[in-house]
């Protein structure tokens, strides 16, 4: 019996091609592209596992597709009732006998974040990679979106908390420091977050410690932490929102962030551990001249300091970081310190490091961190006398050991001012120990909002479709959860010393 499909007018004999399939269902093609972006965004977004709509989630999410650029999602908060009770026959005879209901609000602004890629048809043909390069765009743009979302949260935790939420300790990250500061958060009213469920389905509530890999080295070496691990027993079969990570220990979950030194052109490290690669070689700290540390690595030669797209120094202090459109971080104008570490195979002074104070406090102010350059205010040198830098914008060459509190004396077997392109630049304390930011989080520490578009693609074609410009759009926002008085009880930033393994930097 003949197949009836061959006898109907609806059947058209033609080969199965991408063009015919897309003509039948153009939406299917677009959904596959978007699904690819979404998958890559989720896998590259460190904070994705923290999201949830519950107030007990570490990051509380709010989806409002009606929100567009510049729109706000408003959250109302109220204080509890704490007045004295009426007793016995006492009557409510005056308005002052009734307690006020105190309410406030905090907002989350969502706005557009866009990116774009341009390519020509010949670029694929010439490279012999027809389709391969462009087919990777969903993954690449998804990875970019995930990293952007992570960065926005980290920068909010780093900068948006009040001064009382920022604790600096003169030492490394230890178990005692984690416990003491988590206790402080409890006093603020920070509830522990829901991080999973036990085999019976009951919630597991913990405080969450977010730290980068290098910052956790000292914790792994801490004797108190190692002793506690020996006696820690977690419920078998418990399911956590985090995949992998450290042992759930005494009401705390430690979530490790791996700040990779990627091979792309852009900032390396993270807001927790600012890092960079030297883009212009240095030979000395010149007296009577403006001295800058220029980042960008070997790729810097393809760019200039006026670039508006690539900001390899954006994680270092004094950078006017843009949290959102119209929300730029105010410059603190506070001195900070960096070490430049020569690689082990450097032609001159291999595996030695230089120590520098960064600031703009010169006779004539130097340019602050513009995302590419860091202004050297002083450097540790072998000089026996101090040169104050009499000319305008001059950098100071200090006496050995006079860089700042606890700064080391010059040691020719350890220190150098001669650094090649590609030397590693990290933020440190005056004594040369690595500086890290670690975050302790409670329930609903942060809110993420999503607006009208999420991972949306548009494109333009010019020159007879020879040139295609692909644009990526997402509408989102990040804000700390605050109470009526503007305090953010769910986030504490702990600044501390740490160990950069495999470097000549001193250990705390």
C-alpha positions as CSV (number, residue, x, y, z in Angstrom):
1,X,0.0,0.0,0.0
2,X,1.4,3.4,-1.0
3,X,2.3,5.9,1.6
4,X,-0.5,8.5,1.6
5,X,2.1,11.3,2.2
6,X,3.4,10.8,-1.3
7,X,-0.1,11.4,-2.8
8,X,-0.9,14.6,-1.0
9,X,-0.2,18.1,-2.1
10,X,1.6,18.9,1.2
11,X,4.6,16.7,0.3
12,X,7.5,18.4,-1.4
13,X,10.4,16.2,-2.5
14,X,13.6,18.0,-1.4
15,X,16.8,17.1,0.5
16,X,16.9,17.7,4.2
17,X,19.1,20.8,4.7
18,X,19.6,23.4,7.4
19,X,17.8,25.9,5.2
20,X,14.7,23.8,4.7
21,X,14.5,22.9,8.4
22,X,15.0,26.5,9.6
23,X,12.3,27.6,7.1
24,X,9.9,25.1,8.6
25,X,10.7,26.2,12.2
26,X,12.9,29.3,12.6
27,X,12.2,29.4,16.3
28,X,13.8,26.0,16.8
29,X,17.1,27.2,15.5
30,X,17.0,30.3,17.8
31,X,16.1,28.2,20.9
32,X,19.0,25.8,20.3
33,X,21.3,28.8,20.1
34,X,19.9,30.3,23.3
35,X,19.9,26.9,25.1
36,X,23.6,26.7,24.3
37,X,24.2,30.1,25.9
38,X,22.1,29.3,28.9
39,X,24.0,26.1,29.6
40,X,27.4,27.8,29.3
41,X,26.2,30.7,31.4
42,X,25.1,28.4,34.2
43,X,28.4,26.4,34.2
44,X,30.6,29.5,34.2
45,X,28.5,31.4,36.8
46,X,30.1,30.5,40.1
47,X,27.1,31.8,42.0
48,X,24.4,29.9,40.0
49,X,24.2,27.2,42.6
50,X,23.5,29.8,45.3
51,X,20.4,31.1,43.6
52,X,16.9,30.4,44.7
53,X,13.5,32.1,45.1
54,X,13.4,31.3,48.9
55,X,14.4,33.9,51.5
56,X,16.6,31.2,52.9
57,X,18.6,30.9,49.7
58,X,22.1,32.4,49.7
59,X,21.2,34.6,46.7
60,X,17.5,35.3,46.4
61,X,16.4,35.8,42.8
62,X,13.5,37.9,41.4
63,X,12.3,37.5,37.9
64,X,10.2,40.3,36.4
65,X,10.0,40.2,32.6
66,X,8.3,43.6,32.5
67,X,11.4,45.3,33.8
68,X,13.5,47.1,31.2
69,X,16.6,49.3,31.2
70,X,16.9,51.5,34.3
71,X,13.9,49.8,36.0
72,X,13.8,49.0,39.7
73,X,12.5,46.0,41.7
74,X,11.5,47.3,45.1
75,X,11.6,45.2,48.2
76,X,9.9,46.3,51.4
77,X,11.3,45.5,54.8
78,X,10.0,46.2,58.3
79,X,11.4,46.2,61.8
80,X,10.0,44.0,64.5
81,X,8.0,45.2,67.6
82,X,10.1,45.7,70.7
83,X,8.1,48.0,73.0
84,X,7.1,47.3,76.6
85,X,3.9,45.4,77.5
86,X,0.9,46.9,79.2
87,X,0.2,44.9,82.4
88,X,-2.8,44.4,84.6
89,X,-5.4,47.1,84.2
90,X,-3.2,49.5,82.2
91,X,-5.2,51.0,79.4
92,X,-4.3,52.3,75.9
93,X,-5.2,55.9,76.5
94,X,-2.7,57.8,74.3
95,X,-1.2,57.4,70.9
96,X,2.2,56.9,72.4
97,X,0.9,53.6,73.9
98,X,0.7,52.2,70.4
99,X,4.0,51.1,68.9
100,X,4.9,52.4,65.5
101,X,5.3,50.0,62.6
102,X,8.6,50.9,61.0
103,X,9.1,50.0,57.4
104,X,11.6,50.8,54.7
105,X,12.6,49.6,51.3
106,X,15.6,48.8,49.2
107,X,15.7,48.5,45.5
108,X,17.4,46.4,42.9
109,X,18.1,48.1,39.6
110,X,18.1,46.0,36.4
111,X,19.7,47.3,33.3
112,X,21.2,46.2,30.0
113,X,24.5,44.4,29.7
114,X,25.5,43.9,26.1
115,X,28.4,42.4,24.2
116,X,29.2,41.9,20.5
117,X,31.2,39.9,18.0
118,X,31.9,40.7,14.4
119,X,33.1,38.2,11.7
120,X,33.1,37.9,8.0
121,X,32.2,34.9,5.9
122,X,35.7,34.8,4.5
123,X,37.2,34.4,8.0
124,X,35.8,30.9,8.2
125,X,36.6,30.0,4.6
126,X,40.1,31.3,4.8
127,X,40.8,29.4,8.0
128,X,39.3,26.2,6.6
129,X,36.9,26.1,9.6
130,X,33.6,26.6,8.0
131,X,31.0,26.8,10.7
132,X,33.3,25.8,13.5
133,X,34.3,29.3,14.7
134,X,30.8,30.7,14.6
135,X,29.2,27.6,16.0
136,X,31.2,28.2,19.2
137,X,29.8,31.7,19.7
138,X,26.9,30.6,21.9
139,X,29.3,28.9,24.3
140,X,31.7,31.8,24.3
141,X,29.0,34.4,24.9
142,X,27.5,32.1,27.6
143,X,30.8,31.9,29.3
144,X,31.2,35.6,29.2
145,X,27.7,36.2,30.7
146,X,28.4,33.7,33.5
147,X,31.7,35.4,34.4
148,X,30.1,38.8,34.3
149,X,27.3,37.7,36.7
150,X,29.9,36.3,39.1
151,X,32.0,39.4,38.9
152,X,29.0,41.7,39.7
153,X,28.2,39.7,42.8
154,X,31.8,39.6,44.0
155,X,32.2,43.3,43.5
156,X,28.9,44.0,45.4
157,X,30.2,41.9,48.3
158,X,33.5,43.7,48.1
159,X,32.4,47.3,47.9
160,X,28.7,47.6,48.7
161,X,28.8,46.5,52.3
162,X,29.0,49.0,55.1
163,X,32.2,49.6,57.0
164,X,31.0,47.5,59.9
165,X,30.7,44.5,57.5
166,X,34.4,44.9,56.5
167,X,36.8,43.2,58.9
168,X,40.5,43.2,58.4
169,X,42.8,40.9,60.3
170,X,46.5,40.9,60.6
171,X,47.1,37.3,59.7
172,X,46.0,34.4,57.5
173,X,42.5,32.8,57.2
174,X,42.1,30.4,60.1
175,X,39.2,28.5,61.5
176,X,39.0,30.8,64.6
177,X,38.6,33.8,62.3
178,X,35.7,32.1,60.4
179,X,33.9,31.2,63.6
180,X,34.4,34.6,65.3
181,X,33.1,36.5,62.4
182,X,30.2,34.2,61.7
183,X,29.2,34.8,65.3
184,X,29.3,38.5,64.7
185,X,26.9,38.1,61.8
186,X,24.5,36.2,64.0
187,X,24.4,39.3,66.3
188,X,23.4,41.4,63.3
189,X,20.5,39.1,62.6
190,X,22.0,37.1,59.7
191,X,20.2,33.7,59.5
192,X,22.1,30.7,58.2
193,X,21.3,29.8,54.6
194,X,19.7,26.7,53.2
195,X,22.5,24.7,51.5
196,X,20.8,21.3,51.0
197,X,18.6,18.6,52.5
198,X,19.3,15.6,54.6
199,X,18.0,12.1,53.7
200,X,14.8,12.8,55.6
201,X,14.2,15.9,53.5
202,X,14.9,18.4,56.2
203,X,16.8,21.5,55.4
204,X,20.5,21.8,56.1
205,X,21.2,25.4,57.3
206,X,24.8,26.7,57.3
207,X,26.8,29.9,56.9
208,X,28.8,29.9,53.6
209,X,32.4,30.9,53.4
210,X,33.4,31.9,49.8
211,X,37.2,32.1,49.3
212,X,39.6,31.7,46.4
213,X,42.0,28.7,46.1
214,X,45.1,30.5,47.3
215,X,43.3,32.1,50.3
216,X,42.3,28.6,51.5
217,X,45.9,27.3,51.6
218,X,46.4,28.7,55.1
219,X,43.2,27.2,56.3
220,X,44.2,23.8,55.1
221,X,47.4,24.2,57.1
222,X,45.6,25.5,60.3
223,X,45.9,22.9,63.1
224,X,42.6,23.8,64.7
225,X,40.8,23.2,61.3
226,X,42.6,19.9,60.8
227,X,41.8,18.7,64.3
228,X,38.1,19.6,63.8
229,X,38.0,17.7,60.6
230,X,39.0,14.5,62.4
231,X,35.8,14.6,64.5
232,X,33.4,15.9,61.9
233,X,30.6,13.6,60.8
234,X,28.1,14.6,58.2
235,X,24.8,12.9,57.5
236,X,25.1,10.2,54.8
237,X,23.0,10.8,51.8
238,X,22.7,14.5,52.3
239,X,22.2,16.5,49.1
240,X,23.9,19.9,48.9
241,X,23.2,22.7,46.4
242,X,27.0,22.8,45.9
243,X,28.8,20.2,43.8
244,X,32.1,19.3,45.4
245,X,33.9,21.7,47.8
246,X,35.2,21.4,51.3
247,X,33.7,19.4,54.1
248,X,30.6,20.7,55.8
249,X,32.0,21.5,59.2
250,X,30.4,22.8,62.4
251,X,27.6,24.9,60.8
252,X,29.8,26.2,58.0
253,X,30.2,25.3,54.3
254,X,33.3,26.4,52.5
255,X,32.9,27.1,48.8
256,X,36.1,27.4,46.9
257,X,36.5,29.8,43.9
258,X,39.2,28.9,41.4
259,X,40.6,32.2,40.1
260,X,42.3,31.0,37.0
261,X,45.1,32.7,35.2
262,X,43.4,32.3,31.8
263,X,45.1,32.9,28.5
264,X,42.6,35.5,27.2
265,X,43.1,39.2,27.0
266,X,41.6,40.7,30.1
267,X,41.7,40.8,33.9
268,X,43.0,37.7,35.7
269,X,42.4,36.7,39.3
270,X,39.2,38.1,40.8
271,X,37.9,40.7,43.2
272,X,39.0,38.4,46.0
273,X,42.6,38.3,44.8
274,X,43.5,41.0,42.2
275,X,46.1,39.8,39.8
276,X,47.6,40.9,36.4
277,X,50.4,40.3,34.0
278,X,53.0,43.1,33.2
279,X,52.4,44.5,29.7
280,X,55.4,46.8,29.5
281,X,58.8,45.8,30.9
282,X,60.4,47.7,33.8
283,X,64.1,48.1,34.5
284,X,64.0,50.4,37.5
285,X,62.1,52.9,39.6
286,X,63.2,56.2,38.0
287,X,63.8,59.2,40.2
288,X,62.3,62.4,38.8
289,X,59.9,60.5,36.4
290,X,56.3,59.3,36.5
291,X,56.4,55.5,37.0
292,X,53.5,53.3,36.1
293,X,52.9,49.5,36.2
294,X,51.2,48.8,32.9
295,X,49.2,45.6,32.8
296,X,48.0,43.5,29.8
297,X,50.7,40.8,29.5
298,X,52.1,40.0,26.1
299,X,48.9,41.1,24.4
300,X,49.3,44.7,25.6
301,X,51.2,45.5,22.4
302,X,48.0,45.2,20.4
303,X,46.3,47.8,22.5
304,X,46.7,51.2,24.1
305,X,46.1,52.8,27.5
306,X,43.0,54.5,26.1
307,X,41.2,51.2,25.4
308,X,37.7,51.3,26.7
309,X,36.9,47.5,26.3
310,X,39.8,45.7,28.0
311,X,40.6,46.5,31.6
312,X,43.3,44.1,33.0
313,X,43.7,46.2,36.2
314,X,40.0,46.5,37.1
315,X,40.2,44.2,40.1
316,X,42.8,46.3,41.8
317,X,41.8,49.2,44.1
318,X,41.2,52.8,42.9
319,X,39.5,51.6,39.7
320,X,36.1,53.3,39.0
321,X,34.3,50.0,38.6
322,X,30.9,50.2,37.0
323,X,28.4,48.1,39.0
324,X,25.6,49.2,36.6
325,X,24.8,52.0,34.2
326,X,24.9,55.1,36.3
327,X,26.4,53.3,39.3
328,X,30.2,53.8,39.3
329,X,32.4,52.9,42.3
330,X,33.7,56.1,43.9
331,X,37.5,56.2,44.0
332,X,38.8,55.6,47.5
333,X,42.1,57.3,46.8
334,X,43.9,55.0,49.4
335,X,47.4,53.7,48.9
336,X,47.7,50.0,48.4
337,X,50.7,47.6,47.6
338,X,51.6,45.3,44.8
339,X,54.3,42.8,44.2
340,X,55.7,42.1,40.7
341,X,57.0,38.5,40.6
342,X,59.5,37.5,37.9
343,X,58.9,34.1,36.3
344,X,61.4,31.3,37.0
345,X,62.7,31.5,33.5
346,X,63.2,35.3,33.4
347,X,66.4,36.4,31.6
348,X,67.2,38.7,34.5
349,X,66.5,38.1,38.2
350,X,64.4,35.0,37.8
351,X,62.0,34.2,40.6
352,X,62.7,37.5,42.4
353,X,60.0,40.1,43.2
354,X,59.6,43.9,43.5
355,X,57.5,45.6,46.1
356,X,55.7,48.9,45.3
357,X,53.2,51.3,46.9
358,X,50.5,52.4,44.5
359,X,48.8,55.8,44.9
360,X,48.4,59.2,43.4
361,X,49.8,61.3,46.2
362,X,52.7,62.9,44.3
363,X,53.7,66.6,44.1
364,X,51.4,66.7,41.1
365,X,48.9,63.8,41.3
366,X,49.5,60.9,39.0
367,X,46.7,59.2,37.0
368,X,44.7,56.8,39.2
369,X,44.0,53.2,38.2
370,X,42.3,53.5,34.8
371,X,42.0,49.8,34.3
372,X,45.3,49.4,32.6
373,X,48.0,51.4,34.6
374,X,48.9,51.6,38.3
375,X,50.8,54.6,39.5
376,X,53.9,53.9,41.6
377,X,54.2,56.2,44.5
378,X,57.1,54.5,46.1
379,X,59.2,51.4,45.5
380,X,61.5,49.2,47.6
381,X,64.9,49.7,46.2
382,X,68.6,49.3,47.2
383,X,69.0,53.1,47.5
384,X,70.8,54.3,50.6
385,X,69.2,57.7,50.6
386,X,65.7,58.8,49.9
387,X,64.9,60.8,46.7
388,X,61.7,62.7,47.1
389,X,61.0,63.3,43.5
390,X,61.3,67.0,43.0
391,X,59.8,67.2,39.5
392,X,56.1,67.2,38.9
393,X,54.6,63.7,39.0
394,X,57.9,62.2,40.2
395,X,57.9,58.8,41.9
396,X,59.7,58.4,45.2
397,X,62.5,56.0,45.6
398,X,62.4,55.1,49.3
399,X,65.0,53.9,51.8
400,X,65.2,50.2,52.0
401,X,62.7,49.1,54.6
402,X,60.8,52.4,54.6
403,X,58.0,51.5,52.2
404,X,55.5,51.2,55.0
405,X,54.6,49.5,58.2
406,X,56.4,46.1,58.5
407,X,57.9,46.5,55.0
408,X,61.0,44.4,54.5
409,X,64.6,45.6,54.0
410,X,66.1,45.3,50.6
411,X,67.5,41.8,50.0
412,X,69.3,41.4,46.7
413,X,68.7,37.7,46.7
414,X,65.0,38.2,46.9
415,X,64.2,41.7,45.5
416,X,64.5,43.4,42.1
417,X,63.2,46.4,40.2
418,X,63.8,44.7,36.8
419,X,60.7,43.0,35.5
420,X,59.9,41.4,32.1
421,X,56.7,41.5,30.2
422,X,54.4,38.8,31.6
423,X,55.7,39.1,35.2
424,X,52.9,38.3,37.7
425,X,51.4,41.3,39.6
426,X,49.4,40.7,42.8
427,X,48.0,42.8,45.6
428,X,49.9,42.4,48.8
429,X,50.4,43.9,52.3
430,X,53.4,46.2,53.0
431,X,55.4,43.2,54.2
432,X,54.9,41.4,50.8
433,X,52.3,38.8,52.0
434,X,49.4,38.2,49.6
435,X,46.2,40.1,50.3
436,X,42.9,38.3,49.9
437,X,39.2,39.1,50.4
438,X,37.0,36.2,51.7
439,X,33.2,36.5,52.1
440,X,31.0,34.9,54.8
441,X,27.3,34.7,53.7
442,X,24.0,34.1,55.4
443,X,20.5,33.6,54.1
444,X,19.3,36.1,51.4
445,X,22.7,37.8,51.5
446,X,22.2,39.2,48.0
447,X,19.4,39.6,45.5
448,X,19.7,39.0,41.8
449,X,17.0,40.4,39.5
450,X,16.3,39.5,35.9
451,X,14.4,41.7,33.5
452,X,13.0,41.8,30.1
453,X,15.7,39.9,28.3
454,X,18.0,37.1,29.4
455,X,20.7,35.9,27.0
456,X,19.0,37.3,23.9
457,X,20.7,37.4,20.5
458,X,20.3,39.9,17.8
459,X,22.5,40.6,14.7
460,X,23.1,42.9,11.8
461,X,24.3,41.9,8.3
462,X,26.1,44.2,6.0
463,X,27.9,44.1,2.6
464,X,25.6,41.6,1.1
465,X,25.7,39.4,4.3
466,X,29.4,39.1,4.0
467,X,29.9,40.8,7.4
468,X,27.8,39.8,10.4
469,X,27.7,41.5,13.8
470,X,26.2,39.4,16.6
471,X,24.9,41.2,19.7
472,X,24.2,39.6,23.0
473,X,21.8,41.2,25.4
474,X,20.8,40.4,29.0
475,X,18.9,42.6,31.5
476,X,19.9,41.9,35.1
477,X,20.9,43.5,38.4
478,X,22.6,42.7,41.7
479,X,22.1,44.3,45.1
480,X,22.7,43.4,48.7
481,X,19.7,42.7,50.9
482,X,19.5,45.4,53.5
483,X,17.3,46.0,56.5
484,X,15.4,49.1,57.4
485,X,18.5,50.9,58.6
486,X,20.5,50.1,55.5
487,X,22.6,47.4,57.1
488,X,23.5,44.3,55.1
489,X,23.5,41.6,57.8
490,X,24.0,38.7,55.4
491,X,27.5,39.6,54.1
492,X,30.8,40.0,55.8
493,X,34.0,40.8,53.9
494,X,37.1,39.4,55.6
495,X,40.4,40.9,54.4
496,X,43.4,38.8,55.4
497,X,46.9,37.5,54.4
498,X,47.5,34.4,52.5
499,X,49.9,32.2,50.6
500,X,50.6,32.4,46.9
501,X,52.0,28.9,46.4
502,X,55.0,28.6,44.1
503,X,56.0,32.2,44.5
504,X,58.9,33.8,46.5
505,X,56.5,36.0,48.5
506,X,56.7,35.7,52.3
507,X,54.1,33.6,54.1
508,X,52.1,34.8,57.1
